[in-house]
Amino acid sequence: MTASSDRPSGTASEPTPEHQRLAESPDPGSPWRLWGPYVAGRQWGTVREDYSANGDAWAAFPFEQSHARAYRWGEDGIAGLCDRYGFLNLGMAVWNERDDRLKERLFGLTNPQGNHGEDVKEYWWHLDATPTHSWAQSLYRYPQSAYPYDYLVAESARRDRSQEELELADTGILEGDRFFDIVITHAKAAPDDVLIDISATNHGADPAPLHLLPHVWFRNTWSWGRDDRVPRLRQLQGPGGRSALLAEHGYLGRYRVVADGDPRILFCDNETNMQRAFGQAGGSPHPKDAINAAVVDGDSSLLRPAYGTKAAFWWHWEAVPPGETVTVRLRLTRDADVRGEDPFADFADICINRRDEADAFYGRVIPEETSAEDILIARRAFAGMLWCKQVYRYDVRQWLEGDPTGPPPPSARLRGRNSRWRHLALADVISMPDEWEYPWFAAWDLAFHCVALAHIDPAFAKDQLTLMCREWAMHPNGQLPAYEWDFGDVNPPVHPWAAWLVYRIDGSRDREFLTRVFTKLLFCFGWWVNRKDADGSNLFEGGFLGMDNVGPFDRSARLPDGSRLEQSDATSWMAFNSLVMLRISWELARHDRAFDEVATKFFEHFLAIAEAMETFGSDNVALWDEEDGFFYDVLVAPDSTTSKVRLRSMVGLLPLIAVTTMPEWVDASLPDFTGHREWLRARRPELLDALIHVSDADDTLSVLTPDRLVRLVRRLVDEEEFLSPYGIRSMSAAYRDGVTLNLQGADLVMTYEPGESDSALFGGNSNWRGPVWMPVNVLLTDALRTYAAGMGADLQIEFPTDAGQFRGIGDAAAEIDSRLVGLFRIGADGRRPSDPRHVPTGPLWQAHPTFSEYFHGDTGAGLGASHQTGWTALVAHLICLRED
């Protein structure tokens, strides 16, 4: 689905039951969206929970305190379920009688603890899910031996960046398949009738003890001095003598949680254990870790007798035989919907029906001709996106000022992180980049998420895009919030592109959505022009722009001598932004002539940026280098002399994405735009001839001439440079032996690094000096398809470079897409290239594709965050692309 395409999308087949549920759920408050897997994978160590003076979020709320300290803004758990407000939570806890604590949440290292930054040390996979969460399954792999918390911390501290990360499998704890596979299933009988199945299978060779303790708890809203109402969980006698809880909440109302059987119910309060967390007396006599103390330590003194704000159903097996599976079942319903004598009589049938409906739904979403392997990849990617939704609550003003019951905030906080974003106040279900390592939204990540989500839940995708543009998220100056560690940082302006693709994927019919998001993005465009073009030259300086260490020095820091960096990528992003806004303007003007002049405005912006890329400064330098056939950043000294940063990286490939095609109906439908274009053609023909390329198909607008397109694509598809077996590298592999750049008298050495970064500079644990990153790859192939539809329709390129084989530019895009999908396909060696190197072999492992943050530039091995079914879920978008 190219950004320029005007062909219709979608099908008119009979809707599946899940499609019908989606039709009944057009907005976030719809009943089918009330309950979902919205519990965070990690709440501790986030900015929201940091009330320190120095802004060290990892140290302010470390993992060691997560068991004993009440969270302020959210909750976390394993395969958790909650309402869309995050009030009532259900999650899985487990104990093997060897660990020193219940396994209630996933463990990982903080950024300072890991030799390659923060890193989760667990194994779990999202197996399946539907958009309304009528069906969802997740798998957690639980060791039968004592979990090596201390060893993972100590050994990781011993290693440096030249060594690989230590992973759980490296400890030997999982050898011989000595683990339980715990599958958590959610199935909705109705919007507020949720069935929960937890099944644990012993894959080891010996019998093993097991405790399953599904937890039910209320988020603590009463301890902060803003709302003193305390909800309550209390024990009931369920139908047929079953154990049951009644949950009473002032906003949610009354719910019942019934167990299939008669497990013991343990009660405490979701409040801080002051002694354990801070070494202080006081606090609740029944703190949140009381259940852990009762089960693991045999100390029941902290429990409540029959009610509280946190509870657990306790099942225990002294020895689960090898190969056997044990199961516990729960049912959550409104209290008014009390069922008959046996609330579990229809449990199995409902689960089977929801599973079959999920198959029918994805059978409609994924093209029929798709292979079984690619169907699995797409469904797992979609499942990860749906499981990684999260209730995200953050009121920056309250956070900065502190709570009435808390100590006054240090004065440094009021001038520190996010202090210029006091308007931001979110309490929404938001798509997260990663369940554990990135349990907070990032604006440019989210834009890519929405492109994939549009294939399965366009209403949610559109809601997410508009949410970032609402007045309680977007800054009054027009900037979109970047990410919670620094909302004022700069992300690439991909929001308009995502909005356009979501509109197209959804059938090009929701012009109300397109108008809403476009009018807000006008403010964001103005922010870019006013804040990121220092001297009004139409060249831009954006800082990292998401590609942390892609340059030889910190592009986000002020240069000490007052020099500035005119960025090829920042300028290309704005040319790209202008063209997408132009394309949307055309579409809106087709139905509302008020947008005709807006199209003219963005046309002028594009022309100005493209002209500036060609020549600027006193020495008439250009971002394009004619000798090398590549684009480079340019360093401008205070005396206006310039130096090109001659480093071939993604920075110089991004001009490719600044392209769109002009539909034939524009001339007849948009008189202002057409008249202005003709005015320019008469007075500035040299400018338009360089930037508008007429073909037998639609006219193409691009910053590239046909000759430069060929030269740049030749670099792109050169296997000695950017083309890897698994997509496009972020830096040229020609620098395997390093390259020395002399900039203003300083020698800077850069080396192609296909894997993890060997330095903490300019971005920490991510690396843009060689690996393959899914989001920019998708942008590049989307652009190539746009060229193929316009100025490059007849273009044949050698693919790969110097291979002696020629193909159309659209076919080249399809081949790159195939290589990207190939990351996740099982190879001849029985492994998926995308598997992180630490994932063991064997059928119990190879059945589960892993979606990492980025991928090794040579081998394709997954790197960074291990559950990045945020932008890496774009692989599902590639699989679902179809020619209608």
Secondary structure, 3 states (H helix, E strand, C coil): CCCCCCCCCCCCCCCCHHHHHHHCCCCCCCHHHCEECCCECCCCCCHHHCCCCCCCHHHHCCHHHHCCCCCCCCCECEEEEEECCCCEEEEECEECCCCCCCECCCCEECCCCCCCCCEECCEEEEEEECCCCCEEEEEEEEECCCCCHHHHHHHHHHCCCCCCCCCHHHHCCCHHHCEEEEEEEEEEEECCEEEEEEEEEECCCCCEEEEECCEEEECCCCCCCCCCCCCEEEEEECHHHCEEEEEEECCCEEEEEEECCCCEEEEECCCCCHHHHHCCCCCCCCCCCHHHHHHHCCCCCCCECCEECEEEEEEEEEEECCCCEEEEEEEEEEHHHCCCCCCCCCHHHHHHHHHHHHHHHHHHHCCCCCCHHHHHHHHHHHHHHHHCEEEEEEEHHHHHHCCCCCCCCCCCHHHCCCCCCCCCEEEEEEECCCCCCCCCCEHHHHHHHHHHHCCCCHHHHHHHHHHCCCCCCCCCCCCCCCECCCCCCCCCCCHHHHHHHHHHHCCCCCHHHHHHHHHHHHHHHHHHHHHCCCCCCCCCCCCCCCCCCCCCCCCCCCCCCCCEEECHHHHHHHHHHHHHHHHHHHHHHCCCHHHHHHHHHHHHHHHHHHHHHHCECCCCECCEECCCCEECEEEECCCCCEEEECCCEHHHHHHHHCEEEECCCHHHHCHHHHHHHHHHHHHCHHHHHHHEECCCCCEEEECCCHHHHHHHHHHHCCCCCCEECCEEECECHHHCCCEEEEECCEEEEECCCCCCCCCCCCCCCCCCCCCECHHHHHHHHHHHHHHHHCCCCCCEEECCCCCCCEEEHHHHHHHHHHHHHHCCCCCCCCCCCCCCCCCCCCHHHHCCCCECCEECCCCCCEECCCECCCHHHHHHHHHHCCCC
